[in-house]
Amino acid sequence: MRLTDVNGQPRICLHDLDCLPPAKCLTKIKSCCIFPLNQEVPPIGCPKGTRQLRNKNGDLLNCSPTKPGSCPGGALCYQDSINTEQFRCCGKDPSDGCGTGQRALKHLNGSTLLCLPGTAECPGNGICEWSFDIDRFQCCEADNGCLHEEIPVFDSKGNVISCSPITPLLCPDEAICRFNFWTASYQCCRQNNQLGKKLLTTRCKSLHQGHHQSVQKHIKEATGESRNLQQECPLGEIIYKLSDREDYCSSDVDCPPMGRCNLHIHLCCGPPGECPVAGEHPVFDEQDRVQLCSPTSMKTISKRKCPADSKCRESIDPLSGLLTGQKICCMAQSFECVASGLPFPNEQNPLRCDLQNPITCPLDMLCQASNISGISICCSGSSKSVNINYRKRQRHLNLCPQGWQPYEHLNIFCHPSMTTGNHCPGHASCILSPITKQFICCSPVVSEEGEEDKLNDNDYIDYYDKKEEEDKGEITTGKQNKRSNNKNNIPLIACFDIDDVMDLNEDGNPRRCTLDRRIPCRSGFICQPLQETSFHKYSTFGVCCSERRTPHIAFSASSTNRKFSQIDHQHRNQDSKAFFRCPSSSQIPVIRQGQNLFCELPGQNCPPGSSCQSAMNAFAMMICCRKARQSSPRCPDGMSPERSPIGYVLCELLLPDQCKPGYQCVQSKNDPEQSICCSRPKNARPAVNAQYIFLFRDGSGPRFCSPSATQSNCPKNYYCEEAIGQPGIFVCCSMPAQPICPSGFDSSLDLRSGNPIYCSPSDLSMCPADADCLLAENRANTYLCCESREPGRICPQPGQHALLQINGQPEQCSGPGAPCSKSSYTCQLSYTLNNLYVCCGPPNSAIVCADGRETYHQEFGKTVQCNPMSLYSQCPSGFECALSNVPAMHVCCRRMDAPLPGGAPLPQAQTDIPPPPFVPPSSSSATFRPPIEDLGCPLGWSAYEDHRGAHHFCQDTLDMTCPHGFSCAQSSVEGIFMCCRLASPIQCPQAYSTLMVNNSPRLCSIAARQISSNASPHPAADGFGRLLRQQQTISSPSLSTGQNNNHCPSGYTCMQSSPAVYVCCGINTLPSMSTDIGISKSTSSSSTELLCSNGQIPAYLGQYIRYCSNLGQVSECPPSYVCSPSNRVGLNVCCHPFPVVHRRSTSRSYSDSNEQKDKIDILNICGKGSLVAIDEVDGRSIECDGTTKDECPQACK
């Protein structure tokens, strides 16, 4: 293709330099032509959007998924999609559709810079190339491994200086260590010094004629000929430099994301942002503007330096947290005390306090407002390093009201609300300070003019200024004499015991310390209170003395008292962390969130097991103390602690996710103040020693048995169980007293009572979230809340497997939509692995028997194939060669006899499902045990099981051989179909009661109901016949489960529960316990029975009513229940928030349960074998007096 000029004429050339790249000169016709480019193919082997890393020699970088950090520059280790046996380092492709070693040029708003081949649309050294990413021509330039406005740093030999992210100091000044994707190595990069000149040159080429004068003014300002560009932006904003582009803008599109185009000056302006380092704040100049800076100087722009004690940093957006690309001067936040003293413990990070709470600072500290608005800090007025400015203000400062002075020149906080005890020492009084608005202990001024007060203040301060003035050489003889004359006004510094040796500093002064170990002593010395002064009663400061005596266990490093030798190290840590300590060495303070728990007498508002005591190191400061624990905390009975290096794991009851899965935070059995992680209580299978062993009559020993025997040789009420301590030996043991869950399940226990939680299969809200309502193994008609012992699946969706790495761990991913190392896997949330995202995908197609029989595996996961036409059997004994779920492939399947055509009759007490119609047997429609453990119905469906626990398998979705109420559905294993039904609870519609037989809903058939109604020629039968049916139903409930299972008893009708299931529903019954908690009770409720205030039945937890305390709250109740008042004053129970629905019959309704009871008594008045006659008009019994002959109906007397 020829290139043309503006007039449409072919561009004439003599050599390639006359043509714009990528065009070349065709010398035969002397024209510039574009030849087909040798375009590079997109990168392969890595996921889309990434590219394989290569070293300087062009070799691919291999990695190991088991070794973290095996790929440099933040690249990830993926399996090569071409060579699956290799793992490659894959990183984000920096080319954005350009070729290898190139990067795409973009606009300031991040959009790709498009171009036309043969035109000069690409700036600088950019060339127009075809992008395999967007299928368009875009501008590409060479990528030097640094950022767009940076260049590599070379050494004296012309080689790029290498560096490491661990040791970035290898780079020279004003250079930074960057990762070069194309060489897979780190190199030093710096700002391009030619950028200023390039900016002006590029700007002149792209000037818009309409704004020529305005831009010329900006160029002068950029070169320093006019005022600073920063002053052009409004106050509170800074100019956003456009790197290697011109500063001129015409719209917001030309500016960075945080900037906007000011159309008055055509410059990008935006907020200055915040300093990236915590504790630093921007530096402002004289015009209250944020001071800008530049780490490197540019030839056309004067270098901006930050003032002393500040650094040049790139600001961040306070909303998004992203870097703005603008450099500002940041200074470390330095706090100052407004009134007096120095911040404690340092000026950069002082202890913050609250002016309304006087106990937030140590007792000898003062809470003051700082120089930063809204922040109050703890200040120390007795520091040795008090500066001169604060010293002058402090000498004339009196925190007490006029006429008062601080007691012994110490700030002692007090509580004016305390009515007992002397809360201030000596004759001091608790008075509100007019300066700090806190209560402190003040004493009256001795002299009328207050000279003694001022003198004491000056001497007290001068004493602590002695060290500072000695360093400056400012001590004069007069000053020394002055201090020596007033030394009695200084608190005496001496060890608590006169026999102890005091530790001295190099200058001969006593070494000071704090009793809470913030300022420790040297080895061999301990911090003790001061002697012969009230200072030691309430101050946290002390003096370092020899370790001869141990006044408190918290003061010494190793206690010599044998009584506390068994106290664990956590008590010492807890005692040392507290600011205030207990008065007795046998007690430790109660800590809440790292602070003391304060109290007031005589309220004793301390937790159980602790008492309110006066702190030893703070006068009149009341804290909660408890007895030191002599042993490790223990879990409650039946629970085991979570293991750790110290034997247990401490936790907080109100904080989540502190314990491992399977453990919960509970109170310690021997220390109610401590909470530890303990295993969830399980009702494990009873041991033999907790039961009775059946012995022979002669007492020779126990009766042995075999668990695999078809008929048990144990007597009644005994069953075969393995003996404890003797594996493989089974004996006859009595049935356990407590019901247990089936094999593979543990019963959920009530944490308060420790008893199993009973439930009903018709009410799913009675069990915890991770438990199911199952029939007890050793109790008939008893259902328990059982939790499976099998661990949860990693992947949330059934039928999916986690992608395992070489080390056996599942591959993790960042979030939904994130790529996985295999294309067929997706990133999904795993609830089993503490809400981590893992890669899940379809499992490997398992080869199993087509008819669902057990498949023979010689090795785990490997199926043994066979040939059915072979002369000799290729399967082991008990197996035969049969067709698998994969076409034309045969495997070894368990040989077993086919079931009888009709099958064994189903036990009515367990399923109450009508037997299916007779269907001729087929090779693939039979009932077998499931071949694999994870075989099940689709999500939301439940499988059919007979009395042996076996499933019923079928051919396809059109197979009609499943039992009544079940349909043939695809199982969790591809190619295997089984009989399933919807897993929704089988129950009657609202306002109707479900007929429960042996705790199971009574199923029926709508067809049988229609036949029954059509077979009756006289719908209005006589009253005597109807009375007979009613009395048979009341006196013999077993008649409801007669021979015809499709009929419902009298008072019930067959109604639809699900699309294919019908159930017997009552139309004239009152609310009963059987419909709410699955426990059979009488149809009438006694007046003394605890019910909800509106007559509803409250929620039950097992066999106990669910009580609550907060009315209207749902946190204490099961789902769909709310805390409501009961029919007893003072008791609240969990009730349904819906109104009571009274169920009425079509002919009459009974007003209450007492009237129903009276009618039952009337029906039984004739005694056994006789029936009472009922009037058809009013439904009452027909009375007679014996005087009239025909007063009773026929057949009655």
CORUR-V44590 format. One record per backbone hydrogen bond with DSSP energy under -1.0 kcal/mol. NH is the residue of the N-H (numbers start at 1). CO is the residue of the C=O. If there is no record, write none. Layout:
# CORUR-V44590
nh: {NH | NH}
co: {CO | CO}
This chain:
# CORUR-V44590
nh: {3 | 5 | 8 | 11 | 13 | 18 | 19 | 23 | 24 | 26 | 30 | 31 | 32 | 33 | 34 | 39 | 50 | 51 | 53 | 55 | 58 | 61 | 63 | 67 | 70 | 75 | 76 | 78 | 80 | 81 | 86 | 88 | 89 | 90 | 91 | 93 | 98 | 102 | 103 | 105 | 107 | 110 | 113 | 115 | 119 | 126 | 127 | 129 | 131 | 132 | 135 | 138 | 139 | 140 | 141 | 143 | 150 | 151 | 153 | 155 | 158 | 161 | 163 | 170 | 171 | 175 | 176 | 178 | 180 | 184 | 185 | 187 | 188 | 189 | 190 | 192 | 195 | 198 | 199 | 200 | 201 | 202 | 203 | 204 | 205 | 206 | 211 | 212 | 215 | 216 | 217 | 218 | 219 | 220 | 221 | 222 | 223 | 224 | 225 | 231 | 232 | 237 | 238 | 240 | 245 | 249 | 254 | 255 | 260 | 262 | 266 | 269 | 270 | 274 | 280 | 281 | 283 | 285 | 288 | 291 | 293 | 294 | 298 | 310 | 311 | 313 | 315 | 316 | 317 | 321 | 324 | 328 | 329 | 330 | 331 | 333 | 335 | 338 | 342 | 344 | 351 | 353 | 357 | 360 | 365 | 366 | 368 | 370 | 371 | 375 | 377 | 378 | 379 | 380 | 391 | 392 | 393 | 394 | 395 | 397 | 404 | 405 | 407 | 409 | 410 | 412 | 414 | 418 | 423 | 428 | 429 | 431 | 433 | 437 | 440 | 441 | 442 | 443 | 445 | 454 | 455 | 456 | 457 | 458 | 459 | 460 | 461 | 462 | 463 | 464 | 465 | 469 | 470 | 471 | 472 | 474 | 480 | 481 | 482 | 483 | 484 | 485 | 486 | 489 | 490 | 500 | 503 | 505 | 508 | 511 | 513 | 514 | 515 | 517 | 525 | 526 | 528 | 536 | 537 | 539 | 542 | 543 | 544 | 545 | 546 | 547 | 548 | 555 | 556 | 565 | 571 | 573 | 574 | 575 | 576 | 577 | 587 | 588 | 590 | 592 | 595 | 597 | 599 | 604 | 606 | 610 | 611 | 613 | 615 | 616 | 621 | 623 | 624 | 625 | 626 | 628 | 639 | 642 | 647 | 651 | 655 | 663 | 664 | 666 | 668 | 669 | 674 | 676 | 677 | 678 | 679 | 680 | 683 | 684 | 691 | 694 | 696 | 699 | 703 | 705 | 709 | 718 | 719 | 721 | 723 | 729 | 731 | 732 | 733 | 734 | 735 | 745 | 746 | 748 | 750 | 754 | 757 | 759 | 763 | 771 | 772 | 774 | 776 | 777 | 784 | 785 | 786 | 787 | 789 | 800 | 801 | 803 | 805 | 808 | 811 | 813 | 818 | 825 | 826 | 828 | 830 | 838 | 839 | 840 | 841 | 850 | 852 | 856 | 862 | 864 | 866 | 870 | 879 | 880 | 882 | 884 | 885 | 889 | 891 | 892 | 893 | 894 | 895 | 911 | 928 | 935 | 941 | 942 | 944 | 946 | 949 | 951 | 953 | 954 | 959 | 966 | 967 | 969 | 971 | 972 | 976 | 978 | 979 | 980 | 981 | 983 | 992 | 995 | 997 | 1002 | 1004 | 1005 | 1009 | 1010 | 1011 | 1012 | 1013 | 1014 | 1015 | 1021 | 1026 | 1027 | 1028 | 1029 | 1030 | 1031 | 1032 | 1033 | 1034 | 1035 | 1036 | 1039 | 1040 | 1041 | 1045 | 1047 | 1052 | 1053 | 1055 | 1057 | 1058 | 1063 | 1064 | 1065 | 1066 | 1067 | 1077 | 1089 | 1092 | 1093 | 1095 | 1099 | 1101 | 1104 | 1106 | 1108 | 1112 | 1113 | 1121 | 1122 | 1123 | 1124 | 1126 | 1127 | 1131 | 1133 | 1134 | 1135 | 1145 | 1156 | 1157 | 1158 | 1159 | 1160 | 1161 | 1162 | 1163 | 1164 | 1165 | 1167 | 1170 | 1175 | 1179 | 1182 | 1196}
co: {32 | 9 | 5 | 3 | 30 | 15 | 16 | 20 | 33 | 31 | 26 | 26 | 11 | 24 | 1 | 37 | 47 | 91 | 89 | 59 | 55 | 53 | 87 | 64 | 67 | 72 | 90 | 88 | 86 | 45 | 83 | 78 | 61 | 76 | 51 | 49 | 95 | 99 | 141 | 139 | 111 | 107 | 105 | 137 | 116 | 123 | 140 | 138 | 136 | 97 | 131 | 129 | 113 | 127 | 103 | 101 | 147 | 190 | 188 | 159 | 155 | 153 | 186 | 167 | 168 | 172 | 189 | 187 | 185 | 180 | 180 | 178 | 161 | 176 | 151 | 149 | 192 | 194 | 195 | 196 | 197 | 198 | 199 | 200 | 201 | 202 | 208 | 209 | 211 | 212 | 213 | 214 | 215 | 216 | 217 | 218 | 219 | 221 | 220 | 228 | 229 | 234 | 270 | 268 | 242 | 266 | 251 | 252 | 269 | 267 | 262 | 260 | 238 | 316 | 277 | 331 | 329 | 289 | 285 | 283 | 327 | 304 | 301 | 307 | 330 | 328 | 326 | 274 | 322 | 317 | 315 | 313 | 291 | 311 | 281 | 279 | 347 | 369 | 380 | 378 | 344 | 376 | 354 | 357 | 362 | 379 | 377 | 375 | 336 | 372 | 368 | 351 | 366 | 342 | 387 | 388 | 389 | 390 | 391 | 394 | 401 | 443 | 441 | 406 | 407 | 410 | 439 | 415 | 421 | 425 | 442 | 440 | 438 | 433 | 431 | 412 | 429 | 405 | 403 | 450 | 451 | 452 | 453 | 454 | 455 | 456 | 457 | 458 | 459 | 460 | 461 | 465 | 466 | 467 | 468 | 469 | 476 | 477 | 478 | 479 | 480 | 481 | 482 | 486 | 487 | 497 | 544 | 509 | 505 | 503 | 542 | 519 | 540 | 514 | 522 | 545 | 543 | 533 | 534 | 535 | 513 | 528 | 511 | 526 | 501 | 524 | 546 | 552 | 552 | 562 | 568 | 569 | 570 | 571 | 572 | 573 | 584 | 626 | 624 | 595 | 592 | 590 | 622 | 600 | 604 | 607 | 625 | 623 | 621 | 581 | 618 | 613 | 597 | 611 | 588 | 586 | 636 | 677 | 644 | 675 | 652 | 660 | 678 | 676 | 674 | 634 | 671 | 666 | 649 | 664 | 640 | 662 | 747 | 682 | 688 | 732 | 701 | 696 | 694 | 730 | 706 | 715 | 733 | 731 | 729 | 726 | 721 | 703 | 719 | 692 | 717 | 742 | 787 | 785 | 755 | 750 | 748 | 783 | 760 | 768 | 786 | 784 | 782 | 740 | 774 | 757 | 772 | 746 | 744 | 797 | 841 | 839 | 809 | 805 | 803 | 837 | 815 | 822 | 840 | 838 | 836 | 828 | 811 | 826 | 801 | 883 | 849 | 892 | 859 | 856 | 890 | 867 | 876 | 893 | 891 | 889 | 848 | 886 | 882 | 864 | 880 | 854 | 878 | 907 | 951 | 932 | 938 | 981 | 979 | 950 | 946 | 928 | 926 | 977 | 956 | 963 | 980 | 978 | 976 | 936 | 973 | 969 | 952 | 967 | 942 | 940 | 989 | 1064 | 1000 | 995 | 1062 | 1046 | 1005 | 1006 | 1007 | 1008 | 1009 | 1010 | 1011 | 1019 | 1022 | 1023 | 1024 | 1025 | 1026 | 1027 | 1028 | 1029 | 1030 | 1031 | 1032 | 1036 | 1037 | 1038 | 1043 | 1044 | 1049 | 1065 | 1063 | 1061 | 1061 | 1055 | 1002 | 1053 | 993 | 1051 | 1073 | 1086 | 1096 | 1125 | 1092 | 1134 | 1104 | 1101 | 1099 | 1132 | 1123 | 1110 | 1118 | 1135 | 1113 | 1133 | 1131 | 1091 | 1128 | 1124 | 1106 | 1122 | 1148 | 1152 | 1153 | 1154 | 1155 | 1156 | 1157 | 1158 | 1159 | 1160 | 1162 | 1164 | 1167 | 1180 | 1175 | 1173 | 1193}
